[in-house]
């Protein structure tokens, strides 16, 4: 090709080839456009003349000044832009292909001396890639592919480091919104370079993030990488809960909450709690997804999971003013509309004002859409879905706990003991569910109150058919106390809508007080006991005098057998009830032989089941007199204060501590003594006695000081004879032998308790199986007898007679006859 024929300079490609381009002639283009427009104006439209058919004199017909003034139409501009865009894409594809060929032709071979050297070099390479991505993520987005390859490395240490590095990078470069990929129609629309660049970056980022999430889910199944992958998923859920693929990570994290590994369970539970607390980041959608997943998980496992799975619900927060805010906004809008109509009649400039209001309203709507705060209707919908899933879980746990444990539950308990895990028990979720019902009782619909209270009444009695069931299958004392307490909380939070007599729960509490004495060793039950006293006897409405006296007498008697903290909580309740009901102070009058207002009940029944009919007003609180000499100073102090009260004097002192506060302050379950014991006063030193020479072991008692120590300086022991040393050696050996026996006995006791528990489970299983077999045998015998009787009584039909074979008589038999 000659240089004279060229219309533009050549362009050198990346491969080194020269590309010769020909520039379009403006004059010819201008003439063609003029001809087309003239034909359209005259109404005679002809085919567009191609470049080969255009004559040379026609091209030069117009002057250059007019040719430059001609402008292209919109369609022609779009065509030119599309062609330019195609050329750019083709050039980019060619560049990528050249880079891929270059990388294939020149593979980098690295020979590592040791595993440690490889780890160090890969670690430095990860740091370089991460710094480049954080500095300029749009240009270095391809570095995520290398990190992704390292995440699937054969070395677990390298893979864990790559997972953590990718997590740190994604936490920094992820946008604060959810990416939505453009549709096919949106891709056809012409956009600017900046928009196209942003689209490409978002598409590449979403693609790499999806691969990373899939890698994390696969790594969570391997034992060497599961903790690292779980940490990464929890960190991403906490940092960017609004971003894409949140549901995939939640489906992987939520089942880990019930793991027997404490570290894994704690990480998963903390991640779910962070979603509940930071609803401003995701608008509440992640909360609904997490609660629904937990509800499905608990239901699929037949309500046998770790209690921490349901305890997560306690961190949920609900807005009570959603409906109020929505109604107030509607009223304000109506008022504004009415006001505008009134002003329209009076003022002629109302149209301008309406336009201004419309503009303001549009601006407000745009601001609401752009802001992260969700709409009131959407928030109400999400809150309703969350409440439905949560209460479905609570009610399901409560109903399942009423039934006796079946064979599958007993088998699961024995399996947990065999595998060495901590046994969940027969009803592991009942306590957390009752706590949740008590906390969110104000959100329960009034239509379900009657059924819920009746179910709680059955649970407080011990379950269904409690009289025929064994004591091991019944609900524990702490769980029954919780049921009574939750019933009172529900009624108290809905006083305007409910008028229910809770006498049944008072009777259950009255009977459970003596049973609580057998389980007082557990700190959890101590807190439940104190909270039940506070909710049912402190915060409740006015009591009947007989009922208050019955609880006074039983609590005073119970305080003699309880630990110091529980005894003080019972005595604090006695003191509060005596201050509230003055007539009950007659129980402190010992001269008259008890209270003078006993009514028709002249005798007190200490073993009665109903406080209203116990006749406690005719008894005496002699238990308080004994408690005045209690070893604990706090118990003795409260007992003296109670005994000093009388019916004639008005006490103005107010009980400062509640039963729950007393348990927290004076409990000794974790060791120590509260309040701490004061050390004894220092005594004067004895006079030093003269040295009499060597002292025998029998004279050690004379040297003993008041504190139990031996003053060796005063004794001045010089020599111990051999027979005495032998005797000392024997005694010490005997002591050490007993200590060793104690340790061995402790291990044997643990093994014995484990074996007995398994034997009891086996016996219960075999007994139930034997009962089932007897029932089946009886049923089979009954069926066989019925069939035999039916065959005897029933006559054969014509069809049976016809089908019955006819006996054949031989010739020999005929002749014999």
C-alpha positions in Angstrom: 0.0 0.0 0.0 1.5 3.4 -1.0 1.7 6.3 1.3 -0.1 8.6 -1.0 -3.3 6.5 -0.9 -3.4 6.6 2.9 -6.0 8.9 4.6 -4.7 8.5 8.2 -1.6 7.3 10.1 -1.2 3.6 10.8 -1.7 2.2 14.3 0.5 -0.4 15.8 -1.3 -3.2 17.8 0.0 -5.0 20.9 1.2 -8.0 18.8 3.4 -5.6 16.7 1.3 -5.5 13.5 0.6 -2.2 11.6 -3.1 -1.5 11.0 -3.8 1.1 8.1 -7.0 3.1 8.6 -8.8 5.2 6.1 -10.5 8.4 7.3 -14.1 9.1 6.1 -14.5 12.0 3.7 -16.7 14.7 5.1 -17.8 16.1 1.8 -19.2 12.9 0.5 -21.0 12.3 3.8 -22.5 15.8 3.7 -23.7 15.3 0.1 -25.4 12.0 0.9 -27.2 13.5 3.9 -28.4 16.4 1.8 -29.8 14.1 -0.9 -31.6 12.0 1.7 -33.2 15.1 3.3 -34.3 16.5 -0.2 -35.9 13.2 -1.1 -37.8 13.2 2.2 -39.0 16.7 1.6 -40.2 16.0 -2.0 -41.8 12.7 -0.9 -39.6 10.6 -3.3 -37.6 8.2 -1.1 -34.9 6.2 -2.9 -32.4 3.7 -1.7 -29.3 5.0 0.0 -26.5 5.2 -2.6 -23.5 3.2 -1.6 -20.0 4.6 -1.7 -19.2 2.8 -4.9 -22.2 4.4 -6.8 -21.6 7.9 -5.7 -20.2 10.0 -8.6 -17.1 12.2 -8.1 -18.8 15.4 -9.4 -21.7 14.9 -6.9 -19.3 14.6 -4.0 -17.7 18.0 -4.8 -21.0 19.8 -5.6 -21.3 21.6 -2.2 -18.8 24.1 -0.9 -16.7 23.2 2.2 -18.4 25.8 4.4 -21.9 24.3 4.0 -20.5 20.8 4.3 -19.1 21.6 7.8 -22.4 23.0 9.0 -24.3 19.7 8.4 -25.2 17.8 11.7 -25.9 14.1 12.2 -29.2 12.8 13.5 -29.6 10.9 16.8 -29.8 7.5 15.1 -26.6 8.1 13.2 -24.9 9.2 16.4 -26.0 6.1 18.2 -24.7 3.9 15.4 -21.3 5.7 15.5 -21.1 5.2 19.3 -22.0 1.5 19.0 -19.2 1.0 16.5 -16.7 2.8 18.7 -17.7 0.7 21.7 -17.4 -2.6 19.7 -13.9 -1.6 18.6 -12.9 -0.9 22.2 -14.3 -4.2 23.4 -12.4 -6.1 20.6 -9.2 -4.3 21.6 -9.7 -5.3 25.2 -10.3 -8.9 24.3 -7.2 -9.0 22.2 -5.1 -7.6 25.0 -6.5 -10.2 27.5 -5.8 -13.0 25.0 -2.2 -11.7 24.6 -1.7 -11.6 28.3 -3.1 -15.2 28.7 -0.8 -16.4 25.9 2.2 -14.7 27.5 1.4 -16.2 30.9 1.1 -19.7 29.3 4.3 -19.3 27.4 6.4 -18.2 30.4 5.3 -20.2 33.5 7.0 -19.1 36.7 8.7 -22.1 38.4 9.5 -21.6 42.1 11.4 -24.3 43.9 10.9 -24.0 47.7 13.4 -25.3 50.0 11.0 -26.0 52.9 7.4 -25.6 53.9 8.2 -22.8 56.2 9.9 -20.8 53.4 6.9 -21.3 51.1 4.6 -20.1 53.8 6.7 -17.0 54.4 6.8 -16.1 50.7 3.1 -16.7 50.2 2.3 -14.6 53.3 4.3 -11.7 51.9 2.6 -12.1 48.5 -0.8 -12.0 50.3 0.2 -8.8 52.0 1.2 -7.2 48.7 -2.1 -8.3 47.0 -4.1 -7.0 49.9 -2.3 -3.6 50.0 -2.9 -3.2 46.3 -6.6 -4.0 46.6 -7.1 -1.6 49.5 -5.2 1.2 47.6 -7.1 0.9 44.3 -9.7 -1.8 44.2 -11.1 -0.9 40.8 -7.8 -1.5 38.9 -6.6 -4.4 41.1 -9.8 -6.4 41.2 -8.1 -9.2 39.4 -5.9 -9.9 42.5 -8.9 -11.5 44.2 -8.6 -14.4 41.9 -5.1 -15.2 43.2 -6.3 -14.9 46.8 -9.1 -17.3 45.9 -6.6 -19.8 44.6 -4.6 -19.6 47.8 -7.8 -20.1 49.8 -8.0 -23.6 48.3 -4.3 -24.5 48.9 -3.4 -27.9 50.0 -1.6 -26.5 53.1 -4.2 -25.7 55.8 -2.1 -22.9 57.3 -1.8 -21.1 54.0 -5.5 -21.6 53.2 -6.4 -20.2 56.6 -4.2 -17.1 56.1 -5.7 -16.6 52.7 -9.2 -16.9 54.0 -8.5 -14.3 56.7 -6.8 -11.9 54.3 -9.7 -12.1 51.8 -12.1 -11.4 54.7 -10.2 -8.3 55.7 -10.1 -7.1 52.0 -13.8 -7.7 51.5 -14.8 -5.9 54.7 -13.0 -2.8 53.4 -14.1 -2.8 49.7 -17.7 -4.0 49.9 -20.1 -1.1 49.2 -22.7 0.1 51.6 -25.6 -1.1 49.4 -26.8 -4.4 47.9 -25.6 -4.9 44.3 -28.2 -5.6 41.7 -26.9 -6.7 38.3 -28.3 -4.9 35.3 -30.9 -6.6 33.1 -30.6 -7.2 29.4 -32.7 -4.2 28.5 -30.5 -2.0 30.8 -27.4 -3.3 29.2 -28.7 -2.1 25.8 -29.1 1.4 27.0 -26.2 3.7 26.2 -24.4 4.9 29.4 -21.4 7.0 30.1 -17.9 5.6 30.7 -18.0 6.1 34.4 -21.3 4.2 34.7 -19.9 1.4 32.5 -16.7 1.2 34.6 -18.8 1.0 37.8 -20.9 -1.8 36.4 -17.9 -3.8 35.4 -16.4 -3.4 38.9 -19.6 -4.4 40.6 -20.0 -7.4 38.4 -16.5 -8.6 39.0 -16.7 -7.9 42.8 -19.9 -9.9 43.1 -18.5 -12.8 41.1 -15.4 -13.0 43.3 -17.4 -12.6 46.5 -19.8 -15.4 45.5 -16.8 -17.8 44.9 -15.3 -16.7 48.3 -18.6 -17.5 50.1 -18.8 -20.9 48.5 -15.2 -21.6 49.5 -16.0 -20.7 53.1 -19.0 -23.0 53.2 -16.9 -25.9 51.9 -14.1 -25.1 54.3 -16.6 -25.2 57.2 -16.9 -28.9 56.7 -13.2 -29.8 57.1 -12.0 -30.1 60.7 -8.8 -28.2 60.1 -10.4 -25.1 58.6 -13.9 -24.9 60.1 -13.0 -22.5 62.9 -11.3 -20.1 60.5 -14.1 -20.2 58.0 -16.7 -19.7 60.7 -14.8 -16.7 62.0 -14.7 -15.2 58.5 -18.5 -15.8 57.9 -19.4 -14.3 61.3 -17.2 -11.2 60.7 -18.7 -10.6 57.3 -22.2 -11.0 58.7 -21.4 -8.5 61.4 -19.7 -6.0 59.1 -21.9 -6.2 55.9 -25.2 -7.9 56.7 -26.9 -5.9 53.9 -24.8 -7.3 51.1 -25.5 -10.2 48.8 -25.3 -13.9 49.7 -26.2 -13.2 53.3 -28.8 -16.0 53.3 -26.2 -18.6 52.2 -23.9 -17.6 55.1 -26.8 -17.7 57.6 -27.8 -21.2 56.5 -24.2 -22.3 57.3 -23.9 -20.3 60.6 -27.2 -21.0 62.3 -26.8 -24.9 62.5 -23.4 -24.3 64.2 -25.2 -22.7 67.2 -26.2 -26.2 68.5 -22.7 -27.6 68.2 -21.3 -29.4 71.3 -18.0 -27.5 70.7 -18.2 -24.5 72.9 -16.0 -22.3 70.7 -18.0 -22.9 67.5 -21.3 -22.5 69.3 -20.2 -19.2 70.9 -19.0 -17.8 67.6 -22.3 -18.6 65.8 -24.5 -17.3 68.6 -22.5 -14.0 68.8 -22.9 -13.5 65.1 -26.7 -14.0 65.3 -26.8 -11.6 68.3 -24.9 -9.0 66.3 -27.6 -9.2 63.6 -30.3 -8.6 66.1 -28.6 -5.6 67.7 -27.5 -3.9 64.5 -30.8 -3.8 62.6 -30.0 -0.3 61.2 -27.5 -1.9 58.8 -29.9 -4.3 57.1 -33.3 -2.9 58.0 -34.6 -6.0 59.8 -34.5 -8.4 56.9 -31.6 -10.4 58.2 -33.3 -10.7 61.6 -36.4 -12.3 60.1 -34.2 -14.7 58.1 -32.2 -15.7 61.2 -35.3 -16.2 63.4 -37.1 -18.3 60.8 -34.0 -20.5 60.3 -33.7 -21.0 64.1 -37.4 -21.9 64.4 -37.1 -24.5 61.6 -33.9 -25.9 63.1 -35.5 -26.3 66.6 -38.6 -27.9 65.1 -36.7 -30.3 62.9 -34.6 -31.5 65.9 -37.8 -32.1 68.0 -36.9 -29.3 70.4 -33.7 -31.1 71.6 -30.9 -28.6 71.0 -28.6 -26.6 73.3 -30.4 -23.9 75.3 -28.1 -21.2 73.8 -29.9 -21.6 70.5 -33.2 -20.2 71.9 -31.5 -17.8 74.4 -30.4 -15.8 71.4 -34.1 -14.5 71.1 -33.6 -12.6 74.3 -31.5 -10.0 72.4 -34.4 -9.1 70.0 -35.9 -5.7 70.2 -39.3 -4.7 69.1 -40.8 -1.2 68.5 -44.1 -0.7 70.2 -44.8 2.7 68.6 -44.9 1.6 64.9 -48.7 1.7 64.7 -48.9 5.0 66.7 -46.4 6.7 64.4 -48.2 5.5 61.3 -51.6 6.8 62.5 -50.1 10.1 63.6 -48.5 10.6 60.1 -51.9 9.8 58.4 -53.7 12.3 60.6 -51.1 15.0 59.9 -51.5 14.5 56.1 -55.3 14.7 56.4 -55.0 17.9 58.4 -52.7 19.4 55.8 -55.1 18.5 53.0 -58.0 20.1 54.8 -56.0 23.2 55.5 -55.0 23.6 51.8 -58.6 23.3 50.7 -59.6 26.1 53.1 -56.8 28.3 52.0 -57.6 27.7 48.3 -61.0 29.5 48.7 -59.4 32.5 50.4 -56.2 33.0 48.6 -55.7 33.2 44.9 -52.0 32.2 45.1 -52.8 28.7 46.3 -51.6 27.0 43.1 -48.1 28.2 43.6 -48.2 26.9 47.2 -49.5 23.5 46.1 -46.7 23.2 43.6 -44.2 24.1 46.3 -45.7 21.5 48.6 -45.6 18.8 45.9 -42.0 19.6 45.2 -41.2 19.3 49.0 -43.1 16.0 49.1 -41.2 14.6 46.2 -37.9 15.6 47.8 -39.0 14.0 51.1 -39.9 10.8 49.3 -36.6 10.7 47.5 -34.8 11.3 50.7 -36.7 8.4 52.3 -35.8 6.1 49.5 -32.1 7.1 49.7 -31.9 6.8 53.5 -31.3 3.5 55.2 -34.3 3.8 57.5 -37.1 1.4 56.3 -40.6 2.4 55.8 -43.2 2.1 58.6 -45.3 -0.5 56.8 -42.2 -2.6 55.9 -41.0 -2.4 59.5 -44.3 -3.5 60.8 -44.4 -6.5 58.4 -40.9 -7.6 59.3 -41.7 -7.3 63.0 -44.8 -9.4 62.6 -42.9 -12.1 60.8 -40.2 -12.2 63.5 -42.8 -12.4 66.3 -44.7 -15.2 64.6 -41.6 -17.3 64.2 -40.4 -16.6 67.8 -43.7 -17.4 69.5 -44.2 -20.5 67.3 -40.9 -21.8 68.8 -41.9 -20.9 72.4 -45.4 -22.5 72.1 -44.0 -25.6 70.5 -41.4 -26.1 73.3 -44.1 -25.6 75.9 -46.5 -28.1 74.4 -43.8 -30.8 73.8 -42.7 -30.5 77.4 -46.2 -31.5 78.7 -45.9 -35.0 77.1 -44.0 -37.8 78.8 -40.6 -38.5 77.1 -40.7 -41.2 74.5 -38.2 -43.8 73.5 -36.4 -41.6 71.0 -35.7 -38.9 73.7 -34.4 -41.6 76.1 -32.2 -43.0 73.4 -30.8 -39.5 72.6 -30.0 -38.9 76.3 -28.2 -42.3 76.6 -26.3 -41.5 73.3 -25.1 -38.1 74.7 -23.9 -39.9 77.9 -22.0 -42.5 75.9 -20.3 -40.0 73.6 -19.1 -38.0 76.6 -21.1 -34.8 75.9 -22.9 -32.8 78.4 -26.4 -34.2 78.7 -29.1 -31.9 77.6 -31.7 -33.5 79.8 -35.3 -34.3 78.9 -36.5 -30.7 78.4 -33.5 -28.5 77.6 -35.4 -25.6 76.0 -38.2 -25.2 78.5 -36.3 -22.7 80.8 -35.2 -20.3 78.0 -38.6 -20.5 76.4 -40.4 -19.5 79.6 -37.9 -16.7 80.1 -38.7 -15.4 76.6 -42.4 -15.6 77.2 -42.0 -13.6 80.4 -40.0 -10.9 78.7 -42.2 -10.5 75.6 -45.5 -11.2 77.3 -46.8 -7.7 76.4 -46.6 -8.6 72.7 -48.8 -11.7 72.9 -52.2 -11.5 71.2 -55.1 -11.4 73.7 -56.9 -14.2 71.6 -54.2 -16.7 72.7 -54.1 -15.8 76.4 -56.7 -18.3 77.6 -55.1 -21.3 75.9 -51.6 -20.2 77.0 -52.7 -19.8 80.7 -54.4 -23.2 80.7 -51.2 -24.8 79.2 -49.1 -23.1 81.8 -51.4 -24.4 84.5 -50.9 -28.0 83.3 -47.2 -27.4 83.2 -47.2 -26.0 86.7 -48.9 -29.2 88.0 -46.1 -31.3 86.5 -47.4 -32.1 83.0 -50.2 -34.2 81.6 -51.4 -37.1 83.7 -49.0 -36.1 86.5 -50.7 -38.4 89.0 -49.9 -41.6 87.0 -46.5 -40.7 85.7 -43.3 -41.4 87.6 -41.5 -38.5 89.4 -38.6 -38.6 87.0 -40.8 -37.8 83.9 -42.4 -34.8 85.6 -41.3 -31.2 85.3 -38.7 -30.1 87.8 -39.4 -27.7 90.7 -37.6 -24.8 89.1 -39.5 -25.3 85.8 -42.8 -25.4 87.6 -41.9 -22.2 89.5 -41.1 -20.6 86.2 -44.5 -21.5 84.8 -46.3 -19.9 87.7 -44.1 -16.8 87.4 -44.7 -16.4 83.6 -48.5 -16.7 84.1 -48.4 -13.8 86.5 -46.2 -11.7 84.1 -48.6 -12.3 81.3 -51.6 -11.2 83.3 -49.8 -8.2 84.8 -48.7 -6.9 81.3 -52.3 -7.2 80.0 -54.4 -6.0 83.0 -56.7 -3.9 80.8 -57.7 -6.8 78.6 -57.8 -9.7 81.2 -59.8 -10.4 84.3 -58.6 -13.9 85.4 -58.4 -15.5 88.8 -54.9 -16.9 89.4 -55.8 -18.9 92.5 -54.6 -22.1 90.8 -51.1 -20.8 90.5 -51.1 -19.6 94.1 -51.9 -23.2 95.2 -49.1 -24.5 93.1 -46.6 -22.1 94.6 -47.8 -23.0 98.1 -47.2 -26.7 97.4 -43.8 -26.1 95.7 -42.2 -24.3 98.6 -41.5 -27.5 100.5 -40.4 -29.3 97.4 -37.9 -26.5 96.7 -35.9 -27.6 99.8 -34.7 -30.7 97.9 -33.2 -28.8 95.0 -31.8 -25.8 96.7 -28.2 -26.7 95.8 -28.6 -25.3 92.3 -27.9 -21.6 91.9 -30.3 -21.3 89.0 -33.2 -22.6 91.0 -32.3 -20.1 93.8 -32.7 -17.2 91.5 -36.0 -18.6 90.1 -37.3 -19.1 93.7 -36.5 -15.5 94.6 -38.0 -14.1 91.4 -41.2 -16.1 91.9 -41.6 -14.7 95.4 -41.1 -11.2 94.1 -43.5 -11.5 91.1 -46.3 -13.4 92.9 -46.2 -12.0 96.4 -44.6 -8.5 96.1 -45.8 -7.1 92.8 -49.3 -8.7 92.7 -52.6 -7.2 93.8 -54.2 -7.3 97.2 -54.3 -10.8 98.8 -56.9 -12.5 101.0 -55.9 -12.4 104.7 -56.0 -16.2 105.0 -53.8 -16.6 101.9 -51.2 -14.1 103.1 -51.1 -15.8 106.5 -50.6 -19.2 104.9 -47.6 -17.9 102.9 -46.2 -16.2 106.0 -46.2 -19.3 108.1 -44.9 -21.6 105.3 -42.0 -19.2 104.4 -41.0 -18.8 108.0 -40.9 -22.6 108.4 -39.0 -23.1 105.2 -36.4 -20.5 106.2 -35.2 -22.9 108.9 -34.1 -25.5 106.3 -32.7 -23.2 103.5 -29.2 -21.8 102.9 -28.5 -18.3 104.2 -29.2 -16.4 101.0 -32.5 -18.3 100.3 -33.5 -18.0 103.9 -32.9 -14.2 103.8 -35.1 -13.9 100.6 -37.9 -15.8 102.4 -37.6 -13.6 105.5 -37.5 -10.4 103.5 -40.8 -11.5 101.9 -42.3 -12.3 105.4 -41.3 -8.8 106.5 -42.9 -7.2 103.5 -46.1 -9.1 103.9 -46.3 -8.2 107.6 -45.8 -4.5 106.8 -48.5 -4.7 104.1 -51.1 -6.6 106.1 -51.3 -5.4 109.7 -53.8 -8.0 110.9 -51.3 -10.7 110.1 -49.0 -9.3 112.8 -51.2 -11.2 115.3 -49.1 -14.2 114.4 -46.3 -12.7 116.4 -48.4 -12.6 119.6 -47.3 -15.6 121.6 -49.3 -14.8 124.8 -52.7 -15.6 123.3 -51.6 -18.8 121.6 -51.7 -17.3 118.1 -53.8 -15.0 116.0 -57.2 -13.9 117.3 -58.8 -13.6 113.8 -58.7 -17.2 112.7 -62.4 -17.2 111.8 -64.0 -20.5 111.2 -60.6 -22.3 110.9 -59.5 -22.7 114.4 -56.7 -25.2 113.8 -53.7 -24.8 111.5 -52.9 -27.5 109.0 -49.2 -27.5 108.2 -49.5 -30.2 105.5 -52.5 -28.5 103.7 -52.5 -28.0 99.9 -54.5 -24.7 99.8 -53.3 -21.5 101.6 -56.9 -20.2 101.7 -58.0 -23.1 103.9 -54.8 -23.7 105.9 -56.0 -21.8 109.0 -52.6 -20.1 109.4 -54.2 -17.1 111.2 -54.7 -19.3 114.3 -50.9 -20.2 114.4 -47.8 -18.6 115.8 -44.6 -17.6 114.0 -42.3 -19.4 116.5 -39.9 -20.1 113.7 -38.7 -16.4 113.7 -37.7 -16.8 117.3 -35.4 -19.7 116.4 -34.0 -17.8 113.5 -32.8 -15.0 115.8 -30.0 -17.3 116.8 -28.9 -18.2 113.3 -25.2 -18.5 112.5 -25.5 -16.0 109.6 -25.6 -12.4 110.9 -27.9 -11.3 108.1 -30.5 -13.9 108.8 -30.4 -13.2 112.6 -30.7 -9.4 111.9 -33.9 -9.8 109.8 -35.4 -12.2 112.2 -34.9 -9.8 115.1 -36.5 -7.0 113.1 -39.5 -9.2 112.3 -40.0 -10.3 115.9 -39.9 -6.6 117.1 -42.9 -5.8 114.9 -46.3 -5.8 116.6 -49.9 -5.1 115.7 -50.2 -2.0 117.9 -47.2 -0.1 116.5 -47.0 1.3 113.0 -43.7 0.5 111.3 -42.4 3.2 109.0 -39.3 1.3 107.9 -39.3 0.2 104.2 -37.8 -3.1 103.1 -34.8 -1.9 101.0 -33.8 -5.2 99.4 -35.9 -7.4 97.2 -35.6 -11.3 97.2 -33.6 -11.2 93.9 -31.2 -8.6 95.3 -30.7 -10.7 98.5 -29.8 -13.8 96.4 -27.2 -11.8 94.4 -25.6 -10.2 97.4 -25.5 -13.0 100.0 -25.3 -16.1 97.9 -22.4 -18.4 98.8 -22.7 -20.9 95.9 -19.4 -19.7 94.3 -17.5 -20.0 97.6 -16.7 -17.6 100.4 -18.8 -16.1 103.1 -21.0 -13.0 102.6 -20.6 -10.8 104.4 -17.0 -11.7 105.1 -16.1 -13.0 108.6 -14.1 -10.5 110.6 -10.8 -11.8 112.0 -10.6 -12.3 115.7 -8.9 -9.6 117.9 -5.2 -9.9 118.5 -4.3 -11.4 121.9 -1.3 -10.5 124.0 1.8 -12.7 123.6 2.6 -15.2 126.4 5.7 -14.9 128.4 8.6 -16.9 127.1 9.4 -20.0 129.3 12.7 -21.4 130.1 14.4 -24.0 127.9 14.1 -27.4 129.4 16.0 -29.2 126.7 14.6 -31.5 124.0 10.8 -31.8 124.0 8.8 -34.9 123.1 5.8 -35.1 120.7 3.4 -35.7 123.5 4.2 -32.2 124.9 3.2 -30.4 121.7 -0.3 -29.7 123.1 1.2 -27.5 125.8 2.9 -25.3 123.1 -0.2 -24.8 121.1 -1.1 -21.1 120.7 -4.7 -19.8 120.7 -4.7 -19.6 116.8 -3.7 -23.3 116.5 0.0 -22.6 115.7 3.1 -23.7 117.6 5.7 -21.1 118.6 8.9 -22.8 117.6 11.0 -20.0 118.9 9.7 -20.5 122.4 9.9 -24.2 122.2 13.5 -24.4 120.9 13.2 -27.9 119.7 16.6 -29.4 119.2 16.4 -33.2 118.7 13.6 -35.7 118.1 14.2 -39.3 119.1 14.0 -42.2 116.6 10.9 -43.9 118.0 9.0 -40.6 117.9 10.1 -39.9 114.3 8.9 -43.4 113.3 5.5 -42.7 114.9 5.3 -39.4 113.1 6.2 -41.1 109.8 3.4 -43.7 110.3 0.8 -41.1 111.1 1.7 -39.0 108.0 1.7 -42.1 105.8 -1.7 -43.0 107.1 -3.0 -39.5 106.4 -1.7 -39.5 102.8 -3.2 -43.0 102.3 -6.6 -41.7 103.3 -6.3 -38.7 101.0 -5.5 -41.1 98.1 -8.5 -43.2 99.0 -10.7 -40.2 98.9 -9.6 -39.4 95.4 -10.2 -42.9 94.2 -13.6 -43.1 95.9 -14.6 -39.8 94.2 -13.7 -41.3 90.7 -15.6 -44.5 91.6 -18.6 -42.5 92.7 -18.7 -40.7 89.4 -18.5 -44.0 87.5 -21.2 -45.5 89.7 -23.6 -42.6 89.1 -23.0 -42.8 85.3 -23.6 -46.6 85.2 -26.7 -46.3 87.4 -28.1 -43.6 85.1 -27.7 -45.9 82.1 -29.2 -48.8 83.9 -32.3 -46.8 84.9 -32.7 -45.7 81.3 -32.4 -49.3 80.1 -34.9 -50.5 82.7 -37.5 -47.9 81.7 -37.0 -48.7 78.0 -37.4 -52.5 78.6 -40.5 -52.0 80.8 -42.2 -49.9 78.1 -41.2 -52.4 75.5 -42.6 -55.3 77.6 -45.9 -53.4 77.9 -46.1 -52.9 74.2 -45.4 -56.6 73.5 -48.2 -57.6 76.0 -50.6 -55.4 74.2 -49.7 -56.7 70.8 -50.0 -60.4 72.1 -53.4 -59.7 73.5 -54.5 -58.1 70.3 -53.2 -61.1 68.2 -55.0 -63.6 70.4 -58.2 -61.6 70.3 -58.1 -61.5 66.5 -57.4 -65.2 66.2 -60.3 -66.1 68.4 -62.6 -63.8 66.5 -61.6 -65.4 63.2 -62.1 -69.0 64.5 -65.5 -68.1 65.9 -66.5 -66.5 62.7 -65.5 -69.6 60.7 -67.5 -71.9 62.9 -70.7 -69.8 62.9 -70.7 -68.8 59.2 -72.3 -71.1 56.6 -70.4 -71.9 53.4 -71.7 -70.0 50.4 -72.7 -71.6 47.0 -69.4 -70.5 45.5 -67.4 -72.2 48.2 -69.5 -75.4 47.8 -68.9 -75.4 44.1 -65.1 -74.9 44.6 -64.9 -77.6 47.3 -63.2 -80.7 45.9 -65.3 -83.9 45.5 -63.8 -87.1 47.0 -63.0 -89.8 44.5 -64.1 -93.4 45.4 -62.0 -96.1 43.9 -63.3 -99.5 42.6 -61.8 -101.5 45.4 -63.6 -99.5 48.1 -66.9 -100.0 46.2 -66.4 -103.8 46.2 -65.5 -103.9 49.8 -68.7 -102.1 50.7 
